[in-house]
Amino acid sequence: MKPFAALLIASLVSASAFAADAPAAPKVDLAKGAQSYAAICVACHGADGNSSVPLQPSLAQQHPSYIHKQMMEFKSGVRQDPIMQGFAAAMSEEDSRNIAGWLATQKAKPGFAKEKDLVLLGERIYRGGIAERHIPACAGCHSPNGAGIPSQYPRLSGQHADYTVKQMAAFRDGTRANNAVMQGVAARMNDREIKAVSDYVAGLR
């Protein structure tokens, strides 16, 4: 057997063994998630997770692992926001997973870009980054259409530009410190570039 083939087989066997030993994903109760969402979240994030308030994020169709992670980080204080920390403090991990699971079943409504003068700049940065300042392309982590990568990078497609600007500014000034990669990216971007990317993201399909 050739060395490469032997290595490949060994890798597959190891991966299978790891998968067999991996803990099962926690079960999610979508009915309880819908009830909890309606009682706690609906006022800010909309009846179906599509927020109508530009500074409040739309959560419909977001990756559940991402929402759960953010809720637990609000709860622990790793991510700061007085309103969200108040809600998260009274929420169990089970509540969080149920809500996140239910939100993932809701269809996100498409958004649109509003700044015609900036949308081309936003597209260039999102798709190609800014090489001379070591700013990577956003599409590399969040995918070309903004769908993100489950369990790793959040969905951005259709998100309110105002909310995205607020979060990018928070990463840049250190008031949001729960993602070192995004802090590093935002630190190299100016206000115009942040606004351009945020507007472009709002129109992604």
GUTOR-331474 format. One record per residue (C-alpha): chain; x, y, z. Coordinates in steps of 0.02 Angstrom, whole numbers. Last residue first. Example, Ala and Ser with C-alpha at 12.3 -4.5 7.8 and 13.67 -1.06 7.14 Angstrom:
! residues 2
<rec><c>A</c><east>684</east><north>-53</north><up>357</up></rec>
<rec><c>A</c><east>615</east><north>-225</north><up>390</up></rec>
//
This chain:
! residues 205
<rec><c>A</c><east>-1450</east><north>1877</north><up>-59</up></rec>
<rec><c>A</c><east>-1338</east><north>2020</north><up>-6</up></rec>
<rec><c>A</c><east>-1416</east><north>2193</north><up>5</up></rec>
<rec><c>A</c><east>-1383</east><north>2226</north><up>189</up></rec>
<rec><c>A</c><east>-1205</east><north>2163</north><up>168</up></rec>
<rec><c>A</c><east>-1168</east><north>2305</north><up>45</up></rec>
<rec><c>A</c><east>-1227</east><north>2435</north><up>170</up></rec>
<rec><c>A</c><east>-1118</east><north>2363</north><up>308</up></rec>
<rec><c>A</c><east>-967</east><north>2354</north><up>192</up></rec>
<rec><c>A</c><east>-986</east><north>2537</north><up>142</up></rec>
<rec><c>A</c><east>-1016</east><north>2598</north><up>320</up></rec>
<rec><c>A</c><east>-862</east><north>2508</north><up>384</up></rec>
<rec><c>A</c><east>-759</east><north>2577</north><up>241</up></rec>
<rec><c>A</c><east>-819</east><north>2755</north><up>272</up></rec>
<rec><c>A</c><east>-786</east><north>2743</north><up>459</up></rec>
<rec><c>A</c><east>-607</east><north>2682</north><up>438</up></rec>
<rec><c>A</c><east>-549</east><north>2501</north><up>442</up></rec>
<rec><c>A</c><east>-390</east><north>2428</north><up>518</up></rec>
<rec><c>A</c><east>-460</east><north>2406</north><up>694</up></rec>
<rec><c>A</c><east>-613</east><north>2321</north><up>619</up></rec>
<rec><c>A</c><east>-510</east><north>2174</north><up>557</up></rec>
<rec><c>A</c><east>-416</east><north>2149</north><up>720</up></rec>
<rec><c>A</c><east>-573</east><north>2161</north><up>825</up></rec>
<rec><c>A</c><east>-659</east><north>2040</north><up>708</up></rec>
<rec><c>A</c><east>-521</east><north>1912</north><up>734</up></rec>
<rec><c>A</c><east>-520</east><north>1938</north><up>923</up></rec>
<rec><c>A</c><east>-705</east><north>1899</north><up>942</up></rec>
<rec><c>A</c><east>-791</east><north>1928</north><up>1109</up></rec>
<rec><c>A</c><east>-723</east><north>2103</north><up>1140</up></rec>
<rec><c>A</c><east>-865</east><north>2220</north><up>1097</up></rec>
<rec><c>A</c><east>-824</east><north>2386</north><up>1181</up></rec>
<rec><c>A</c><east>-650</east><north>2371</north><up>1106</up></rec>
<rec><c>A</c><east>-655</east><north>2526</north><up>996</up></rec>
<rec><c>A</c><east>-645</east><north>2429</north><up>833</up></rec>
<rec><c>A</c><east>-760</east><north>2286</north><up>884</up></rec>
<rec><c>A</c><east>-889</east><north>2414</north><up>942</up></rec>
<rec><c>A</c><east>-873</east><north>2509</north><up>778</up></rec>
<rec><c>A</c><east>-902</east><north>2347</north><up>682</up></rec>
<rec><c>A</c><east>-1054</east><north>2311</north><up>792</up></rec>
<rec><c>A</c><east>-1133</east><north>2483</north><up>766</up></rec>
<rec><c>A</c><east>-1101</east><north>2479</north><up>578</up></rec>
<rec><c>A</c><east>-1182</east><north>2307</north><up>569</up></rec>
<rec><c>A</c><east>-1335</east><north>2369</north><up>663</up></rec>
<rec><c>A</c><east>-1355</east><north>2521</north><up>550</up></rec>
<rec><c>A</c><east>-1334</east><north>2413</north><up>394</up></rec>
<rec><c>A</c><east>-1479</east><north>2301</north><up>446</up></rec>
<rec><c>A</c><east>-1437</east><north>2120</north><up>407</up></rec>
<rec><c>A</c><east>-1492</east><north>2057</north><up>236</up></rec>
<rec><c>A</c><east>-1355</east><north>1926</north><up>222</up></rec>
<rec><c>A</c><east>-1242</east><north>1923</north><up>374</up></rec>
<rec><c>A</c><east>-1253</east><north>1740</north><up>427</up></rec>
<rec><c>A</c><east>-1133</east><north>1705</north><up>568</up></rec>
<rec><c>A</c><east>-963</east><north>1619</north><up>558</up></rec>
<rec><c>A</c><east>-910</east><north>1456</north><up>640</up></rec>
<rec><c>A</c><east>-1048</east><north>1337</north><up>693</up></rec>
<rec><c>A</c><east>-1133</east><north>1354</north><up>523</up></rec>
<rec><c>A</c><east>-1032</east><north>1450</north><up>391</up></rec>
<rec><c>A</c><east>-1096</east><north>1619</north><up>337</up></rec>
<rec><c>A</c><east>-1242</east><north>1649</north><up>218</up></rec>
<rec><c>A</c><east>-1173</east><north>1817</north><up>161</up></rec>
<rec><c>A</c><east>-1184</east><north>1776</north><up>-24</up></rec>
<rec><c>A</c><east>-995</east><north>1762</north><up>-51</up></rec>
<rec><c>A</c><east>-968</east><north>1666</north><up>112</up></rec>
<rec><c>A</c><east>-954</east><north>1741</north><up>288</up></rec>
<rec><c>A</c><east>-776</east><north>1684</north><up>320</up></rec>
<rec><c>A</c><east>-688</east><north>1713</north><up>153</up></rec>
<rec><c>A</c><east>-826</east><north>1830</north><up>97</up></rec>
<rec><c>A</c><east>-764</east><north>1963</north><up>219</up></rec>
<rec><c>A</c><east>-606</east><north>1980</north><up>115</up></rec>
<rec><c>A</c><east>-456</east><north>2004</north><up>228</up></rec>
<rec><c>A</c><east>-391</east><north>2173</north><up>286</up></rec>
<rec><c>A</c><east>-201</east><north>2167</north><up>281</up></rec>
<rec><c>A</c><east>-185</east><north>2354</north><up>255</up></rec>
<rec><c>A</c><east>-110</east><north>2343</north><up>79</up></rec>
<rec><c>A</c><east>-224</east><north>2196</north><up>39</up></rec>
<rec><c>A</c><east>-390</east><north>2281</north><up>67</up></rec>
<rec><c>A</c><east>-523</east><north>2145</north><up>63</up></rec>
<rec><c>A</c><east>-573</east><north>2059</north><up>-100</up></rec>
<rec><c>A</c><east>-756</east><north>2012</north><up>-93</up></rec>
<rec><c>A</c><east>-817</east><north>2114</north><up>54</up></rec>
<rec><c>A</c><east>-693</east><north>2255</north><up>23</up></rec>
<rec><c>A</c><east>-735</east><north>2271</north><up>-162</up></rec>
<rec><c>A</c><east>-922</east><north>2254</north><up>-130</up></rec>
<rec><c>A</c><east>-920</east><north>2390</north><up>2</up></rec>
<rec><c>A</c><east>-827</east><north>2507</north><up>-114</up></rec>
<rec><c>A</c><east>-957</east><north>2472</north><up>-249</up></rec>
<rec><c>A</c><east>-1099</east><north>2503</north><up>-123</up></rec>
<rec><c>A</c><east>-1032</east><north>2669</north><up>-64</up></rec>
<rec><c>A</c><east>-1105</east><north>2797</north><up>-185</up></rec>
<rec><c>A</c><east>-1267</east><north>2699</north><up>-202</up></rec>
<rec><c>A</c><east>-1296</east><north>2701</north><up>-13</up></rec>
<rec><c>A</c><east>-1461</east><north>2609</north><up>14</up></rec>
<rec><c>A</c><east>-1417</east><north>2424</north><up>2</up></rec>
<rec><c>A</c><east>-1563</east><north>2306</north><up>18</up></rec>
<rec><c>A</c><east>-1634</east><north>2177</north><up>138</up></rec>
<rec><c>A</c><east>-1710</east><north>2007</north><up>103</up></rec>
<rec><c>A</c><east>-1824</east><north>1931</north><up>235</up></rec>
<rec><c>A</c><east>-1748</east><north>1789</north><up>335</up></rec>
<rec><c>A</c><east>-1852</east><north>1630</north><up>344</up></rec>
<rec><c>A</c><east>-1883</east><north>1560</north><up>518</up></rec>
<rec><c>A</c><east>-1821</east><north>1385</north><up>556</up></rec>
<rec><c>A</c><east>-1654</east><north>1447</north><up>626</up></rec>
<rec><c>A</c><east>-1752</east><north>1556</north><up>747</up></rec>
<rec><c>A</c><east>-1830</east><north>1400</north><up>824</up></rec>
<rec><c>A</c><east>-1661</east><north>1321</north><up>857</up></rec>
<rec><c>A</c><east>-1593</east><north>1480</north><up>934</up></rec>
<rec><c>A</c><east>-1744</east><north>1493</north><up>1049</up></rec>
<rec><c>A</c><east>-1728</east><north>1312</north><up>1103</up></rec>
<rec><c>A</c><east>-1540</east><north>1326</north><up>1127</up></rec>
<rec><c>A</c><east>-1558</east><north>1482</north><up>1234</up></rec>
<rec><c>A</c><east>-1696</east><north>1409</north><up>1341</up></rec>
<rec><c>A</c><east>-1592</east><north>1251</north><up>1370</up></rec>
<rec><c>A</c><east>-1440</east><north>1355</north><up>1417</up></rec>
<rec><c>A</c><east>-1549</east><north>1442</north><up>1545</up></rec>
<rec><c>A</c><east>-1609</east><north>1621</north><up>1530</up></rec>
<rec><c>A</c><east>-1628</east><north>1741</north><up>1676</up></rec>
<rec><c>A</c><east>-1460</east><north>1825</north><up>1651</up></rec>
<rec><c>A</c><east>-1485</east><north>1826</north><up>1463</up></rec>
<rec><c>A</c><east>-1626</east><north>1954</north><up>1471</up></rec>
<rec><c>A</c><east>-1527</east><north>2075</north><up>1579</up></rec>
<rec><c>A</c><east>-1368</east><north>2048</north><up>1479</up></rec>
<rec><c>A</c><east>-1464</east><north>2090</north><up>1322</up></rec>
<rec><c>A</c><east>-1520</east><north>2258</north><up>1390</up></rec>
<rec><c>A</c><east>-1355</east><north>2307</north><up>1471</up></rec>
<rec><c>A</c><east>-1248</east><north>2254</north><up>1323</up></rec>
<rec><c>A</c><east>-1075</east><north>2180</north><up>1350</up></rec>
<rec><c>A</c><east>-1010</east><north>2018</north><up>1278</up></rec>
<rec><c>A</c><east>-899</east><north>1916</north><up>1396</up></rec>
<rec><c>A</c><east>-1025</east><north>1958</north><up>1533</up></rec>
<rec><c>A</c><east>-1068</east><north>1776</north><up>1569</up></rec>
<rec><c>A</c><east>-1250</east><north>1794</north><up>1515</up></rec>
<rec><c>A</c><east>-1207</east><north>1901</north><up>1364</up></rec>
<rec><c>A</c><east>-1079</east><north>1768</north><up>1318</up></rec>
<rec><c>A</c><east>-1210</east><north>1631</north><up>1339</up></rec>
<rec><c>A</c><east>-1328</east><north>1726</north><up>1225</up></rec>
<rec><c>A</c><east>-1193</east><north>1755</north><up>1094</up></rec>
<rec><c>A</c><east>-1146</east><north>1570</north><up>1091</up></rec>
<rec><c>A</c><east>-1327</east><north>1517</north><up>1076</up></rec>
<rec><c>A</c><east>-1355</east><north>1635</north><up>929</up></rec>
<rec><c>A</c><east>-1199</east><north>1569</north><up>841</up></rec>
<rec><c>A</c><east>-1243</east><north>1387</north><up>869</up></rec>
<rec><c>A</c><east>-1418</east><north>1420</north><up>802</up></rec>
<rec><c>A</c><east>-1354</east><north>1485</north><up>633</up></rec>
<rec><c>A</c><east>-1463</east><north>1634</north><up>590</up></rec>
<rec><c>A</c><east>-1619</east><north>1598</north><up>487</up></rec>
<rec><c>A</c><east>-1714</east><north>1740</north><up>573</up></rec>
<rec><c>A</c><east>-1608</east><north>1844</north><up>691</up></rec>
<rec><c>A</c><east>-1634</east><north>2020</north><up>624</up></rec>
<rec><c>A</c><east>-1528</east><north>2137</north><up>727</up></rec>
<rec><c>A</c><east>-1592</east><north>2288</north><up>823</up></rec>
<rec><c>A</c><east>-1518</east><north>2454</north><up>767</up></rec>
<rec><c>A</c><east>-1625</east><north>2463</north><up>609</up></rec>
<rec><c>A</c><east>-1789</east><north>2419</north><up>699</up></rec>
<rec><c>A</c><east>-1902</east><north>2312</north><up>590</up></rec>
<rec><c>A</c><east>-1824</east><north>2151</north><up>655</up></rec>
<rec><c>A</c><east>-1853</east><north>1990</north><up>560</up></rec>
<rec><c>A</c><east>-1852</east><north>1855</north><up>694</up></rec>
<rec><c>A</c><east>-2029</east><north>1798</north><up>656</up></rec>
<rec><c>A</c><east>-2125</east><north>1912</north><up>774</up></rec>
<rec><c>A</c><east>-1992</east><north>2047</north><up>768</up></rec>
<rec><c>A</c><east>-1822</east><north>2066</north><up>852</up></rec>
<rec><c>A</c><east>-1853</east><north>2200</north><up>983</up></rec>
<rec><c>A</c><east>-2027</east><north>2163</north><up>1049</up></rec>
<rec><c>A</c><east>-2018</east><north>1978</north><up>1001</up></rec>
<rec><c>A</c><east>-1875</east><north>1928</north><up>1115</up></rec>
<rec><c>A</c><east>-1942</east><north>1878</north><up>1286</up></rec>
<rec><c>A</c><east>-2117</east><north>1804</north><up>1285</up></rec>
<rec><c>A</c><east>-2131</east><north>1765</north><up>1099</up></rec>
<rec><c>A</c><east>-1955</east><north>1693</north><up>1098</up></rec>
<rec><c>A</c><east>-1993</east><north>1584</north><up>1248</up></rec>
<rec><c>A</c><east>-2149</east><north>1514</north><up>1166</up></rec>
<rec><c>A</c><east>-2064</east><north>1484</north><up>999</up></rec>
<rec><c>A</c><east>-1918</east><north>1397</north><up>1085</up></rec>
<rec><c>A</c><east>-2037</east><north>1291</north><up>1187</up></rec>
<rec><c>A</c><east>-2118</east><north>1231</north><up>1025</up></rec>
<rec><c>A</c><east>-1947</east><north>1207</north><up>944</up></rec>
<rec><c>A</c><east>-1885</east><north>1091</north><up>1082</up></rec>
<rec><c>A</c><east>-1701</east><north>1062</north><up>1044</up></rec>
<rec><c>A</c><east>-1603</east><north>906</north><up>1088</up></rec>
<rec><c>A</c><east>-1422</east><north>932</north><up>1137</up></rec>
<rec><c>A</c><east>-1298</east><north>872</north><up>1005</up></rec>
<rec><c>A</c><east>-1232</east><north>699</north><up>1040</up></rec>
<rec><c>A</c><east>-1061</east><north>689</north><up>1121</up></rec>
<rec><c>A</c><east>-916</east><north>644</north><up>1006</up></rec>
<rec><c>A</c><east>-849</east><north>467</north><up>1033</up></rec>
<rec><c>A</c><east>-918</east><north>397</north><up>870</up></rec>
<rec><c>A</c><east>-862</east><north>552</north><up>775</up></rec>
<rec><c>A</c><east>-686</east><north>534</north><up>848</up></rec>
<rec><c>A</c><east>-680</east><north>351</north><up>797</up></rec>
<rec><c>A</c><east>-737</east><north>395</north><up>621</up></rec>
<rec><c>A</c><east>-606</east><north>533</north><up>609</up></rec>
<rec><c>A</c><east>-470</east><north>414</north><up>667</up></rec>
<rec><c>A</c><east>-523</east><north>284</north><up>539</up></rec>
<rec><c>A</c><east>-527</east><north>415</north><up>402</up></rec>
<rec><c>A</c><east>-354</east><north>478</north><up>449</up></rec>
<rec><c>A</c><east>-283</east><north>301</north><up>451</up></rec>
<rec><c>A</c><east>-357</east><north>270</north><up>279</up></rec>
<rec><c>A</c><east>-280</east><north>430</north><up>211</up></rec>
<rec><c>A</c><east>-110</east><north>391</north><up>287</up></rec>
<rec><c>A</c><east>-110</east><north>217</north><up>210</up></rec>
<rec><c>A</c><east>-158</east><north>288</north><up>41</up></rec>
<rec><c>A</c><east>-18</east><north>417</north><up>52</up></rec>
<rec><c>A</c><east>111</east><north>284</north><up>101</up></rec>
<rec><c>A</c><east>66</east><north>171</north><up>-45</up></rec>
<rec><c>A</c><east>0</east><north>0</north><up>0</up></rec>
//
